[in-house]
Amino acid sequence: MASSDPPKRPRPGPWPPAPTAGAPAPTAGAPAPPSSWAKKTGFKPKLSGETNASDSGQIVQVDLEAGRPRVSVPVPAANGEPESVKAPVPVLVPVPVPVPERDQAARKRREADGTAAAAPARSNGGANGQVRADPPAAAAKAREEEAVDVLPVAADDDGFVSRNSHMKYELRDTPGLVPIGLYGLQHYVSILGSLILIPLVIVPAMGGTHEDTSMVVSTVLFVAGVTTLLHSFFGSRLPLIQGPSFVYLAPALAIINSPEFQGLTGNNFKHIMKELQGAIIISSAFQAILGYSGLMSLFLRLVNPVVVSPTIAAVGLSFYSYGFPQVGTCLEIGAVQILLVVVFSLYLRKISVFGHRIFLIYAVPLGLAITWAIAFLLTEAGVYSHKGCDLNVPASNIISESCRKHIPRMRHCRVDTSHALLSSPWFRFPYPLQWGTPIFQWKMALVMCVVSIIASVDSVGSYHASSLLVASRPPTPGVVSRGIGLEGLTSILAGLWGIGTGCTTLTENVHTIAVTKMGSRRAIELGACVLILLSLVGKVGGFIASIPDVMVAALLCFMWAMLAALGLSNLRYSEAGSSRNIIIVGLSLFFSLSIPAYFQQYGLIPNANSSVPSYFQPYIVASHGPFRSKNAGVNYVMNTVLSFHMVIAFLIAVILDNTVPGSRQERGVYIWSDRETARREPAVAKDYELPFRVGRLFRWVKWVGL
C-alpha cells in the first residue's frame, strides 16, 4: 500500500551548483545566467527601468550629451542567439532619421539659409538645447504610450515639444500682414492679464484715485509697446513681450508701505511714485551694467533649471495673502470669475474654432467679460442697492447699523463705483517725468538692485525655453547678456515714465507661445505698435481702471498660480526625479515661505491697529524686522530683502545647486550655443544678429553678441 505522505524532496546543494562531469567549463567572457524572472522568460517591460529593450529587439541607448539615439544592432551568432546578448560590448550603429512631412516647410527655409546639410541633425531642439534627431514616424505614436529613459521633454497639448512639429510660424517667418496682425493681437490679448493687473494693485495702495490708475495703465501700455519693440530689434531678438513683471510687485509694495510714508499729507500717490521711480532707475542701471559688461555671461554658469524653477515659483506663491481674502469680499462674483477661467483653460481647452483653441487662449479675457456682464446685470437689478445707504458717505458718518453691514458689500460688488471711464480724456500722451522729478534713496535703490538680479534669472529661463520653441538653436551667452543689458535700459525708461515697476520679460510669454503656436517676431512687433496706439486713447486706460477690485483679485489668483506652475515647469530640463533635485527644490520652496514669515511677524504686532489693509501688513516689516544694527538704512535693506520669498528661494537654490555634486544631465545645465559655431551657421546668425548692420559696429564687443 502506497504511503499517503508526499515524497521527501532532496536537500538543495550549494549555489551555484558545481559543474557536472563532462560539461564544458565557462569561458572568461561568458555572461552571467539570468538573474530575474523577466530575463529568464524574455519579458520586455515598458515602464520599469529593468531594460531598455524595444519591441524590435534593439537596445536603444541615448547619448545624453549629443542627444543622438544609438541602437545596438543584434548580430546573429552561430547558435542563432543574438550576439548582443553574448558580447559585453554591442556594436553601435547610427539610426537613420527620416524627416516628417510636417517639417518640409521649415527644412526648405533652412536650405535657403545654406544649412540644409545640418537640418536633419537639429530639426528639433532637445530637452535642454541639445541636438537630437526626430524618431521615425512609426515610433512617434508608440512613444506616447511607453516610457523611454531620456531627458524629460514635455509632450502635452500645450505645445512643449519639438518646435518644428507644432509651431505654426517660427522666429523669422513672415506669413503676410493680415495673419501677422491677427496672430499678434491674439498674442497680446492672451497675455493681457500680466500687462494690466499690477497697476490695479499698486496705485490704490499708494493712495491714488481711479483717474491716477487710468493714467498709469495708459503709461504701462505705452512703455510695454516701446520696450517690446526695442527688445525685438536690439535685445535677444526673441518674440518676447516686455512689461511690468510680478517680480517687482513685492518690493514695490514693501516700499509703498514703508513707515515713513504712513503720515504723509497731501498727494501721497505722486510722492511715493517718485520714490519708486528713483529706486527703479538706479536698479535698472545696475542691470544694464550686469548685461553689457559681460558679467552676465559669467553669472549664467550659476543659473540652471534647478535654480530658476523654485525662484520663479516663489514669486507666484508669495501673494497668497492677497488673493482669496480679496475675492472673499464679494464671493459670488470672485468665485464665478475663478471658476470660469478654470473651466475655459482646463475643461474646454481642446475645443477649436477655425483651428484656434479660443477657450484656452482667451481664458482670462473671456472669464473677465462674462463675470463683468453678470455683475453689471446684478447691479442694475438692484441686488446691491439698499434703501438709505449711500456709498459716497464716509464710513465714520454712517449711523444706520444696517448700512454699516451692507456698505462693504456694495462697495466691492457693484460695478458702477468707479468713474475712471467717464473722467478719462479721449487722447492722452504719456510723457517722461509726468509725476515729477524722481527721488533717490540708496536703501530703496539697493533693495531694487537685488530684485533686478531675480528679474534677470527669470528672463534667462524665458530666453532658453522660448528659443527651443521658435529658434534654430538657443542663443549664445553673449546674446543673453545683450538681452539682459537692454532690459536694464528699458527699465530705466519705465522708471522715467513712472509705471511703478521695472519692465522686463514676462514669464507668461513661454506659455503663450506654446499655446498660440505663434513664434514670429514680426507679429510681436506689430502688436507692440497697436499697444502704443491704444495707450494714446485715454478711454482705454479708463476702461481697464474701472475693473472691480474683486475681479482683479480673482484674475490674480489664476495668474499667480500659473506663474508658480511655469516656474516649476523648468524642471523638465533636468532629472526631476533625482533625489538631489527634489531635496534642493523642496528646501528652497519651503524656506522661501517659512523664513519670510519669520521676518514678517515682527511687522504685524506694532501695527495691529494700522490703517494698512491686512493683506498688506506683511510688507511693512522693514522697520520692525529682527535684523537690528546701529544703521537704520542697513536694517531697512536686510529686513526687507530677507522678507522676499523669491530672494530666499534663489539664495538657497543657487548655493545648493552649485555646491552639491551632480552630473550635468542630472542638474539640467542650460546648453547655450557656442559663439563660433553660431557665427558659421547662417540660420543662427539670422535669428540673433542685430538689424541694420548695427552688429558690425559692435563686433569687437564679443561678450554681448554673436
C-alpha positions as CSV (number, residue, x, y, z in Angstrom):
1,M,0.0,0.0,0.0
2,A,1.4,3.3,-1.0
3,S,2.1,5.8,1.7
4,S,-0.1,8.9,1.8
5,D,2.8,11.2,2.8
6,P,4.3,13.2,0.0
7,P,7.8,12.2,-1.1
8,K,10.6,14.0,0.5
9,R,12.5,16.4,-1.7
10,P,16.2,16.2,-1.8
11,R,18.0,18.9,0.2
12,P,19.3,21.7,-2.1
13,G,23.0,21.8,-2.6
14,P,25.4,24.7,-2.7
15,W,24.5,27.6,-5.1
16,P,25.6,28.0,-7.8
17,P,25.8,24.2,-8.4
18,A,29.1,22.7,-9.2
19,P,29.6,21.8,-12.9
20,T,28.7,18.3,-13.7
21,A,31.2,15.9,-15.2
22,G,31.6,16.4,-18.9
23,A,30.1,19.8,-19.0
24,P,32.1,22.5,-20.7
25,A,33.9,24.9,-18.4
26,P,32.6,28.5,-18.5
27,T,34.7,30.8,-20.5
28,A,36.1,34.1,-19.2
29,G,33.9,36.3,-21.2
30,A,30.6,34.4,-20.9
31,P,27.7,36.3,-19.4
32,A,26.2,35.5,-16.1
33,P,23.0,33.4,-16.0
34,P,19.6,35.3,-16.0
35,S,19.2,36.9,-12.5
36,S,15.4,37.6,-12.6
37,W,12.2,36.1,-13.9
38,A,11.9,38.8,-16.6
39,K,15.3,37.9,-18.1
40,K,14.6,34.1,-17.8
41,T,11.3,34.3,-19.7
42,G,12.2,37.1,-22.1
43,F,9.7,39.5,-20.8
44,K,10.3,43.1,-22.0
45,P,8.9,45.7,-19.7
46,K,7.9,49.1,-20.9
47,L,7.5,51.1,-17.7
48,S,10.0,49.6,-15.3
49,G,13.7,50.5,-15.5
50,E,14.9,46.9,-15.8
51,T,15.7,47.1,-19.5
52,N,15.6,49.4,-22.5
53,A,14.8,46.7,-24.9
54,S,12.4,47.9,-27.6
55,D,9.8,45.7,-29.3
56,S,12.1,45.1,-32.3
57,G,14.8,43.6,-30.1
58,Q,17.1,46.6,-30.5
59,I,18.7,48.0,-27.4
60,V,18.2,51.8,-27.6
61,Q,20.9,53.8,-25.9
62,V,20.7,57.6,-25.7
63,D,23.7,59.8,-25.9
64,L,22.7,62.3,-23.4
65,E,25.4,64.8,-24.3
66,A,24.9,64.8,-28.0
67,G,21.3,64.0,-27.9
68,R,21.5,61.2,-30.6
69,P,19.9,57.8,-30.1
70,R,22.2,54.9,-30.6
71,V,21.0,51.4,-31.3
72,S,22.7,48.2,-30.6
73,V,22.0,46.0,-33.7
74,P,21.7,42.3,-32.9
75,V,24.3,40.3,-34.9
76,P,23.2,36.7,-35.3
77,A,25.7,34.2,-33.8
78,A,26.3,30.6,-34.8
79,N,23.7,29.2,-32.4
80,G,21.0,31.7,-33.5
81,E,21.3,33.8,-30.3
82,P,21.8,37.5,-30.8
83,E,25.4,38.4,-30.4
84,S,24.4,41.5,-28.4
85,V,23.3,39.2,-25.6
86,K,26.6,37.3,-25.5
87,A,29.1,40.0,-26.2
88,P,29.7,42.6,-23.5
89,V,30.3,45.4,-26.0
90,P,27.4,45.9,-28.5
91,V,28.0,47.3,-32.0
92,L,26.6,50.9,-32.2
93,V,25.2,52.0,-35.5
94,P,23.6,55.4,-36.1
95,V,19.9,55.3,-36.7
96,P,18.6,56.7,-40.0
97,V,16.3,59.6,-39.3
98,P,13.6,60.3,-41.8
99,V,12.2,63.9,-41.9
100,P,8.5,64.0,-41.3
101,E,6.3,65.8,-43.9
102,R,5.3,68.5,-41.4
103,D,8.9,69.6,-41.2
104,Q,9.3,70.2,-45.0
105,A,8.4,73.9,-44.9
106,A,11.0,74.5,-42.1
107,R,13.6,72.5,-44.0
108,K,13.1,74.5,-47.2
109,R,13.7,77.7,-45.3
110,R,16.9,76.2,-43.8
111,E,18.0,75.1,-47.3
112,A,17.7,78.8,-48.3
113,D,19.9,79.7,-45.3
114,G,22.6,77.3,-46.5
115,T,22.2,74.9,-43.7
116,A,20.3,72.0,-45.3
117,A,23.0,69.6,-44.5
118,A,22.7,70.2,-40.8
119,A,18.9,70.4,-40.8
120,P,18.1,66.8,-40.0
121,A,20.5,66.8,-37.1
122,R,18.9,69.7,-35.5
123,S,15.4,69.8,-36.8
124,N,14.2,69.6,-33.3
125,G,15.6,71.1,-30.1
126,G,16.4,68.7,-27.4
127,A,15.1,68.9,-23.9
128,N,17.7,71.4,-22.9
129,G,19.1,72.7,-26.1
130,Q,21.0,69.5,-27.1
131,V,20.8,68.5,-30.7
132,R,18.5,65.5,-31.1
133,A,17.1,63.7,-34.0
134,D,13.5,63.1,-34.8
135,P,12.3,59.5,-34.2
136,P,10.8,57.6,-37.1
137,A,7.2,58.5,-37.8
138,A,6.0,55.0,-36.8
139,A,7.7,55.3,-33.4
140,A,6.3,58.7,-32.7
141,K,2.8,57.3,-31.9
142,A,4.2,54.5,-29.8
143,R,6.4,56.9,-27.8
144,E,3.2,58.4,-26.3
145,E,2.4,55.0,-24.7
146,E,5.7,53.9,-23.4
147,A,8.3,55.5,-21.2
148,V,11.8,56.0,-22.6
149,D,14.8,56.7,-20.4
150,V,15.7,60.1,-21.9
151,L,15.8,63.6,-20.7
152,P,12.3,64.7,-19.9
153,V,10.6,66.7,-22.6
154,A,7.0,67.7,-22.0
155,A,4.8,66.4,-24.7
156,D,1.4,67.7,-23.7
157,D,-1.2,69.6,-25.6
158,D,0.2,72.9,-24.6
159,G,3.0,72.5,-27.1
160,F,6.1,72.0,-25.0
161,V,7.6,69.7,-27.6
162,S,9.8,70.0,-30.6
163,R,9.1,73.3,-32.3
164,N,9.0,72.4,-36.0
165,S,6.2,69.8,-35.5
166,H,3.9,72.2,-33.6
167,M,4.7,75.8,-34.3
168,K,2.7,77.5,-37.0
169,Y,5.3,80.2,-37.6
170,E,8.8,80.3,-36.4
171,L,11.1,83.3,-35.5
172,R,11.7,84.8,-38.9
173,D,8.6,83.7,-40.7
174,T,6.5,86.5,-42.3
175,P,3.2,85.0,-43.5
176,G,1.6,88.3,-44.5
177,L,0.2,91.4,-43.0
178,V,-3.3,90.0,-42.1
179,P,-2.1,86.8,-40.4
180,I,0.6,88.7,-38.6
181,G,-1.9,91.3,-37.4
182,L,-4.4,88.6,-36.2
183,Y,-1.8,86.5,-34.5
184,G,-0.1,89.5,-32.9
185,L,-3.4,90.7,-31.5
186,Q,-4.2,87.2,-30.3
187,H,-0.8,87.0,-28.5
188,Y,-1.3,90.3,-26.6
189,V,-4.9,89.6,-25.7
190,S,-3.9,86.2,-24.2
191,I,-1.3,87.8,-22.1
192,L,-3.4,90.9,-21.2
193,G,-3.7,90.0,-17.5
194,S,0.0,90.2,-17.0
195,L,0.2,93.7,-18.6
196,I,-2.6,95.5,-16.8
197,L,-3.1,93.9,-13.3
198,I,-0.1,95.3,-11.5
199,P,-1.2,99.0,-11.8
200,L,-4.6,98.0,-10.5
201,V,-2.9,96.8,-7.3
202,I,-0.2,99.3,-6.6
203,V,-1.9,102.5,-7.5
204,P,-4.7,102.2,-4.9
205,A,-2.1,101.0,-2.4
206,M,-0.3,104.3,-2.9
207,G,-3.5,106.3,-2.3
208,G,-4.1,107.0,-5.9
209,T,-7.6,107.7,-7.4
210,H,-9.3,105.9,-10.2
211,E,-8.0,108.7,-12.5
212,D,-4.5,108.1,-11.4
213,T,-4.9,104.3,-12.1
214,S,-6.2,105.2,-15.6
215,M,-3.1,107.3,-16.3
216,V,-0.7,104.6,-15.0
217,V,-2.5,101.9,-17.1
218,S,-2.1,104.0,-20.2
219,T,1.6,104.6,-19.4
220,V,2.1,100.9,-18.9
221,L,0.7,100.1,-22.3
222,F,2.9,102.8,-23.9
223,V,6.1,101.6,-22.2
224,A,5.4,97.9,-22.8
225,G,4.9,98.6,-26.6
226,V,8.1,100.7,-26.8
227,T,10.3,98.3,-24.8
228,T,9.0,95.3,-26.7
229,L,10.0,96.9,-30.0
230,L,13.4,97.7,-28.6
231,H,13.9,94.2,-27.3
232,S,12.8,92.6,-30.6
233,F,15.3,94.7,-32.6
234,F,18.2,95.2,-30.2
235,G,17.8,92.7,-27.4
236,S,17.6,88.9,-27.5
237,R,15.5,89.2,-30.7
238,L,13.2,86.5,-29.4
239,P,9.4,87.1,-29.7
240,L,9.0,88.1,-26.0
241,I,6.6,90.7,-24.7
242,Q,8.1,93.1,-22.2
243,G,6.0,94.5,-19.4
244,P,5.7,95.1,-15.7
245,S,6.9,91.9,-14.1
246,F,5.4,90.3,-11.0
247,V,8.9,90.1,-9.7
248,Y,8.8,93.8,-8.9
249,L,5.4,93.7,-7.2
250,A,6.6,92.6,-3.7
251,P,9.4,95.2,-3.4
252,A,7.1,97.9,-4.7
253,L,4.5,97.0,-2.0
254,A,7.3,97.0,0.6
255,I,8.4,100.5,-0.4
256,I,4.8,101.7,-0.6
257,N,4.1,100.6,2.9
258,S,7.3,101.9,4.4
259,P,6.6,103.7,7.8
260,E,8.0,107.0,6.5
261,F,5.1,107.2,4.1
262,Q,2.3,106.5,6.6
263,G,2.0,110.0,7.9
264,L,2.2,111.9,4.6
265,T,-0.3,114.7,3.9
266,G,-1.3,115.8,0.5
267,N,-0.8,113.8,-2.6
268,N,0.7,110.5,-1.3
269,F,0.5,108.9,-4.7
270,K,2.9,111.2,-6.5
271,H,5.4,111.3,-3.7
272,I,5.6,107.5,-3.4
273,M,5.7,107.1,-7.2
274,K,8.7,109.4,-7.3
275,E,10.4,107.3,-4.7
276,L,9.7,104.2,-6.7
277,Q,11.0,105.9,-9.9
278,G,14.3,106.7,-8.3
279,A,14.8,103.2,-7.0
280,I,13.9,101.6,-10.3
281,I,16.2,103.9,-12.3
282,I,19.2,103.0,-10.2
283,S,18.5,99.3,-10.1
284,S,17.9,99.3,-13.9
285,A,21.3,100.9,-14.5
286,F,22.8,98.2,-12.4
287,Q,21.1,95.5,-14.5
288,A,22.3,97.2,-17.7
289,I,25.9,97.2,-16.4
290,L,25.4,93.5,-15.5
291,G,24.5,92.7,-19.0
292,Y,26.6,94.9,-21.2
293,S,29.8,94.4,-19.1
294,G,29.8,90.7,-19.8
295,L,29.3,89.8,-16.1
296,M,26.0,88.1,-17.1
297,S,27.9,85.6,-19.2
298,L,29.8,84.6,-16.0
299,F,26.7,84.6,-13.9
300,L,25.0,82.2,-16.4
301,R,27.2,79.4,-15.1
302,L,25.4,79.6,-11.7
303,V,21.9,79.7,-13.2
304,N,20.3,76.4,-14.1
305,P,16.8,74.9,-14.1
306,V,17.1,73.8,-10.5
307,V,17.7,77.4,-9.6
308,V,15.2,79.1,-11.9
309,S,12.4,76.7,-11.0
310,P,11.9,77.5,-7.3
311,T,12.8,81.1,-7.7
312,I,10.0,81.8,-10.2
313,A,7.6,79.6,-8.3
314,A,8.2,81.5,-5.2
315,V,7.2,84.7,-7.0
316,G,3.7,83.3,-7.6
317,L,3.3,81.7,-4.2
318,S,4.3,84.8,-2.3
319,F,1.0,86.6,-2.8
320,Y,-1.3,84.1,-1.2
321,S,-2.3,86.6,1.5
322,Y,-3.7,89.0,-1.1
323,G,-5.5,86.6,-3.5
324,F,-8.5,84.9,-1.9
325,P,-9.0,87.3,1.0
326,Q,-9.8,89.9,-1.6
327,V,-12.0,87.5,-3.5
328,G,-14.0,86.9,-0.3
329,T,-15.2,90.4,-0.1
330,C,-17.7,89.6,-2.8
331,L,-17.6,85.8,-3.1
332,E,-20.4,85.3,-5.6
333,I,-18.6,87.4,-8.2
334,G,-15.0,86.4,-7.4
335,A,-15.7,82.7,-7.2
336,V,-17.6,82.8,-10.5
337,Q,-14.6,84.6,-12.1
338,I,-12.1,81.9,-10.9
339,L,-14.5,79.1,-11.9
340,L,-15.0,80.4,-15.4
341,V,-11.2,80.8,-16.0
342,V,-10.6,77.3,-14.7
343,V,-13.3,75.8,-16.9
344,F,-12.1,77.6,-20.0
345,S,-8.4,76.8,-19.5
346,L,-8.8,73.2,-18.5
347,Y,-12.2,71.6,-19.3
348,L,-12.7,73.4,-22.6
349,R,-9.1,73.8,-23.7
350,K,-9.3,71.3,-26.6
351,I,-12.3,72.9,-28.3
352,S,-11.1,74.5,-31.5
353,V,-13.0,77.2,-33.5
354,F,-11.5,77.7,-37.0
355,G,-8.3,75.9,-35.9
356,H,-7.9,78.1,-32.7
357,R,-8.4,76.9,-29.2
358,I,-10.2,80.0,-28.2
359,F,-11.1,78.9,-24.7
360,L,-7.5,78.1,-23.8
361,I,-6.0,81.2,-25.5
362,Y,-8.6,83.7,-24.3
363,A,-9.5,82.1,-20.9
364,V,-8.6,85.3,-18.9
365,P,-10.4,87.9,-21.1
366,L,-13.4,85.7,-21.7
367,G,-13.8,85.0,-18.0
368,L,-13.4,88.7,-17.2
369,A,-16.0,89.7,-19.8
370,I,-18.7,87.2,-18.7
371,T,-18.2,87.9,-15.0
372,W,-18.3,91.7,-15.6
373,A,-21.6,91.3,-17.5
374,I,-23.1,89.2,-14.7
375,A,-22.0,91.8,-12.1
376,F,-23.5,94.6,-14.3
377,L,-26.8,92.8,-14.5
378,L,-26.9,92.2,-10.7
379,T,-26.0,95.9,-10.1
380,E,-28.7,97.2,-12.5
381,A,-31.3,94.8,-11.0
382,G,-30.7,96.4,-7.6
383,V,-29.3,93.4,-5.8
384,Y,-26.5,95.5,-4.3
385,S,-28.7,98.6,-3.6
386,H,-30.1,99.2,-0.1
387,K,-32.5,101.9,0.8
388,G,-31.0,104.8,2.6
389,C,-27.4,103.7,2.1
390,D,-25.0,105.9,0.1
391,L,-21.5,104.9,-0.9
392,N,-20.3,108.5,-1.0
393,V,-20.9,109.0,2.7
394,P,-17.8,108.3,4.8
395,A,-18.0,105.2,6.9
396,S,-17.5,107.2,10.1
397,N,-20.6,109.2,9.4
398,I,-22.9,106.2,8.8
399,I,-25.4,105.9,11.7
400,S,-27.6,103.1,10.5
401,E,-26.4,99.6,11.6
402,S,-28.0,98.1,8.5
403,C,-26.0,100.4,6.2
404,R,-22.8,99.7,8.1
405,K,-23.3,96.0,7.3
406,H,-24.2,96.5,3.6
407,I,-21.8,99.3,2.6
408,P,-18.7,97.0,2.2
409,R,-20.7,94.6,0.1
410,M,-22.0,97.4,-2.1
411,R,-18.5,98.9,-2.5
412,H,-16.9,95.6,-3.7
413,C,-19.7,94.0,-5.7
414,R,-21.1,97.0,-7.6
415,V,-19.5,97.8,-11.0
416,D,-20.6,101.5,-11.1
417,T,-18.5,102.7,-8.2
418,S,-15.6,103.8,-10.4
419,H,-15.8,106.9,-12.5
420,A,-12.5,106.3,-14.3
421,L,-14.1,105.7,-17.7
422,L,-16.2,108.9,-17.6
423,S,-13.4,111.1,-16.3
424,S,-10.7,109.9,-18.7
425,P,-9.9,112.0,-21.8
426,W,-10.1,110.6,-25.3
427,F,-6.5,111.5,-26.0
428,R,-3.5,111.5,-23.7
429,F,0.2,111.2,-24.5
430,P,2.3,109.6,-21.7
431,Y,5.5,111.6,-21.2
432,P,8.6,111.1,-19.0
433,L,8.7,112.6,-15.5
434,Q,4.9,113.1,-15.7
435,W,4.7,112.6,-11.9
436,G,7.6,114.9,-11.1
437,T,11.4,114.6,-10.5
438,P,12.4,111.1,-9.1
439,I,13.6,110.9,-5.6
440,F,16.7,108.8,-5.0
441,Q,17.3,107.0,-1.7
442,W,20.1,104.5,-1.5
443,K,18.3,102.0,0.7
444,M,15.4,101.6,-1.6
445,A,17.7,101.5,-4.6
446,L,19.7,98.7,-3.0
447,V,16.5,96.7,-2.4
448,M,15.6,97.1,-6.1
449,C,19.1,96.1,-7.2
450,V,18.7,92.7,-5.5
451,V,15.3,92.4,-7.2
452,S,16.8,93.1,-10.6
453,I,19.1,90.1,-10.2
454,I,16.0,87.9,-9.7
455,A,14.3,89.5,-12.7
456,S,17.4,88.6,-14.8
457,V,17.2,85.0,-13.6
458,D,13.5,85.0,-14.7
459,S,14.5,86.3,-18.1
460,V,17.2,83.7,-18.6
461,G,14.7,80.9,-18.1
462,S,12.3,82.6,-20.6
463,Y,15.1,83.1,-23.2
464,H,16.0,79.4,-23.1
465,A,12.5,78.0,-23.1
466,S,11.3,80.2,-25.9
467,S,14.4,79.7,-28.1
468,L,13.7,75.9,-28.0
469,L,10.2,76.6,-29.4
470,V,10.9,79.2,-32.1
471,A,14.6,79.5,-33.0
472,S,17.0,77.2,-34.8
473,R,19.2,77.0,-31.7
474,P,19.4,78.5,-28.2
475,P,21.1,81.9,-28.1
476,T,24.8,82.3,-27.2
477,P,25.8,83.7,-23.7
478,G,26.6,86.9,-25.5
479,V,23.1,87.3,-26.8
480,V,21.7,86.5,-23.4
481,S,23.9,89.2,-21.9
482,R,22.8,91.6,-24.6
483,G,19.1,90.9,-23.8
484,I,19.7,91.4,-20.0
485,G,21.5,94.7,-20.7
486,L,18.7,96.0,-22.9
487,E,16.2,95.0,-20.3
488,G,18.1,97.3,-17.9
489,L,17.9,100.2,-20.3
490,T,14.2,99.7,-21.0
491,S,13.6,99.5,-17.2
492,I,15.2,102.9,-17.0
493,L,12.6,104.1,-19.4
494,A,9.9,102.6,-17.2
495,G,11.4,104.5,-14.3
496,L,11.4,107.8,-16.2
497,W,7.8,107.4,-17.4
498,G,6.7,106.1,-14.0
499,I,4.8,102.8,-14.1
500,G,5.8,101.7,-10.5
501,T,7.9,98.7,-11.5
502,G,10.6,97.7,-13.9
503,C,9.9,96.5,-17.4
504,T,11.3,93.0,-18.2
505,T,10.4,89.8,-20.0
506,L,7.1,88.4,-18.8
507,T,7.3,84.8,-17.7
508,E,3.9,84.0,-19.2
509,N,5.5,84.5,-22.7
510,V,6.6,80.9,-22.9
511,H,3.1,79.5,-22.1
512,T,1.5,81.9,-24.6
513,I,3.9,81.0,-27.4
514,A,3.3,77.3,-26.8
515,V,-0.5,77.7,-26.7
516,T,-0.8,80.1,-29.7
517,K,2.0,78.3,-31.6
518,M,3.0,81.7,-32.9
519,G,6.7,82.4,-32.8
520,S,7.1,85.1,-35.4
521,R,8.9,88.2,-34.1
522,R,7.0,90.3,-36.7
523,A,3.7,89.5,-35.1
524,I,5.1,90.7,-31.7
525,E,6.4,93.9,-33.3
526,L,3.1,94.7,-35.0
527,G,1.2,94.0,-31.8
528,A,3.6,96.4,-29.9
529,C,2.7,99.1,-32.4
530,V,-1.0,98.6,-31.7
531,L,-0.3,98.7,-28.0
532,I,1.3,102.1,-28.4
533,L,-1.7,103.4,-30.3
534,L,-4.1,102.1,-27.7
535,S,-2.1,103.9,-25.0
536,L,-2.8,107.2,-26.6
537,V,-6.6,106.6,-26.2
538,G,-7.3,107.7,-22.6
539,K,-10.6,105.9,-22.6
540,V,-8.8,102.5,-22.9
541,G,-6.9,103.1,-19.7
542,G,-10.1,104.4,-18.0
543,F,-12.0,101.2,-19.1
544,I,-9.3,99.0,-17.6
545,A,-9.1,101.0,-14.4
546,S,-12.8,100.5,-13.9
547,I,-12.4,96.8,-13.4
548,P,-13.8,96.0,-9.9
549,D,-11.2,95.1,-7.3
550,V,-12.8,91.6,-6.6
551,M,-12.4,90.7,-10.3
552,V,-8.8,91.9,-10.3
553,A,-8.1,89.7,-7.2
554,A,-9.8,86.7,-8.9
555,L,-7.7,87.0,-12.0
556,L,-4.5,87.4,-10.0
557,C,-5.3,84.2,-8.2
558,F,-5.2,82.4,-11.6
559,M,-2.2,84.4,-12.9
560,W,-0.1,83.8,-9.7
561,A,-0.9,80.1,-9.8
562,M,0.1,80.0,-13.5
563,L,3.4,81.8,-12.6
564,A,4.2,79.2,-9.9
565,A,3.5,76.4,-12.3
566,L,5.5,77.9,-15.1
567,G,8.4,78.2,-12.7
568,L,8.2,74.6,-11.7
569,S,7.9,73.5,-15.3
570,N,11.6,74.5,-15.8
571,L,12.4,71.2,-14.0
572,R,11.6,69.3,-17.2
573,Y,15.1,70.2,-18.4
574,S,16.7,68.4,-15.5
575,E,16.2,65.0,-13.9
576,A,13.1,65.9,-11.9
577,G,13.0,62.5,-10.2
578,S,16.5,62.9,-8.9
579,S,16.7,62.9,-5.1
580,R,19.3,65.6,-5.3
581,N,17.0,67.9,-7.2
582,I,13.9,67.0,-5.2
583,I,15.6,68.0,-1.9
584,I,17.1,71.2,-3.3
585,V,13.7,72.4,-4.8
586,G,11.8,71.3,-1.7
587,L,14.1,73.1,0.7
588,S,14.1,76.2,-1.5
589,L,10.3,76.4,-1.7
590,F,9.7,75.6,2.0
591,F,12.2,78.1,3.4
592,S,11.0,80.7,0.8
593,L,7.7,80.6,2.7
594,S,9.0,80.0,6.2
595,I,11.9,82.4,6.5
596,P,9.9,85.5,5.3
597,A,7.1,84.5,7.7
598,Y,9.6,84.8,10.5
599,F,10.7,88.2,9.4
600,Q,7.2,89.4,8.6
601,Q,5.8,88.5,12.1
602,Y,7.7,91.4,13.5
603,G,5.8,93.9,11.3
604,L,2.4,92.8,12.5
605,I,2.5,93.4,16.2
606,P,3.3,97.2,16.3
607,N,0.9,98.0,13.5
608,A,-2.1,95.9,14.6
609,N,-4.3,99.0,14.6
610,S,-2.8,100.5,11.4
611,S,-4.9,101.7,8.6
612,V,-2.9,99.5,6.2
613,P,-5.1,96.6,5.0
614,S,-4.5,93.2,6.5
615,Y,-3.2,91.8,3.2
616,F,-0.5,94.5,3.0
617,Q,0.6,94.0,6.6
618,P,3.5,91.6,5.8
619,Y,5.1,94.4,3.6
620,I,5.5,96.8,6.5
621,V,8.2,94.6,8.1
622,A,11.0,97.0,7.0
623,S,11.3,98.9,10.3
624,H,10.3,96.1,12.7
625,G,12.3,93.0,11.4
626,P,14.7,91.0,13.6
627,F,17.8,92.4,12.0
628,R,18.8,95.4,14.1
629,S,22.1,97.2,13.9
630,K,23.2,100.8,14.6
631,N,22.5,101.8,11.0
632,A,18.8,102.3,10.2
633,G,19.4,102.0,6.4
634,V,21.1,98.7,6.8
635,N,18.3,97.4,8.9
636,Y,15.8,98.5,6.3
637,V,17.6,96.8,3.5
638,M,18.3,93.5,5.3
639,N,14.8,93.2,6.9
640,T,13.1,94.0,3.6
641,V,15.3,91.8,1.3
642,L,15.1,88.8,3.6
643,S,11.3,89.1,3.8
644,F,11.0,88.4,0.0
645,H,10.1,84.9,-0.8
646,M,11.8,84.9,-4.2
647,V,15.2,86.1,-2.7
648,I,15.3,83.3,-0.2
649,A,14.4,80.7,-2.8
650,F,17.1,82.0,-5.1
651,L,19.8,82.1,-2.4
652,I,19.1,78.6,-1.2
653,A,18.8,77.1,-4.7
654,V,21.9,78.7,-6.2
655,I,24.1,77.7,-3.2
656,L,22.9,74.1,-3.1
657,D,22.8,73.5,-6.8
658,N,26.4,74.8,-7.3
659,T,27.9,73.0,-4.3
660,V,26.1,69.7,-4.1
661,P,27.8,67.2,-6.6
662,G,25.7,66.3,-9.6
663,S,26.2,65.5,-13.3
664,R,25.4,68.0,-16.0
665,Q,22.5,65.8,-17.1
666,E,21.1,65.5,-13.6
667,R,21.3,69.2,-13.0
668,G,19.9,70.0,-16.4
669,V,22.6,72.6,-17.1
670,Y,21.4,75.0,-19.7
671,I,23.2,74.5,-23.0
672,W,23.8,77.7,-24.9
673,S,25.1,77.9,-28.5
674,D,28.8,78.3,-29.0
675,R,29.8,81.7,-30.4
676,E,32.0,80.4,-33.2
677,T,29.5,77.7,-34.2
678,A,26.7,80.2,-34.2
679,R,28.6,82.6,-36.5
680,R,29.3,79.8,-39.0
681,E,25.7,78.8,-39.3
682,P,23.6,81.4,-41.3
683,A,20.3,80.3,-39.7
684,V,21.6,81.0,-36.2
685,A,23.2,84.3,-37.3
686,K,19.9,85.5,-38.9
687,D,18.0,84.6,-35.7
688,Y,20.1,86.6,-33.3
689,E,22.2,89.2,-35.2
690,L,21.3,92.8,-34.8
691,P,19.4,94.5,-37.7
692,F,20.5,97.4,-39.9
693,R,24.1,96.2,-39.7
694,V,24.4,97.5,-36.2
695,G,26.2,94.4,-35.2
696,R,29.2,95.2,-37.4
697,L,29.8,98.3,-35.4
698,F,30.0,96.3,-32.1
699,R,31.6,93.2,-33.4
700,W,34.6,93.9,-31.2
701,V,32.4,93.6,-28.1
702,K,32.5,89.8,-28.1
703,W,30.7,89.3,-24.8
704,V,27.3,90.9,-25.9
705,G,26.7,89.4,-29.3
706,L,27.4,86.6,-31.8
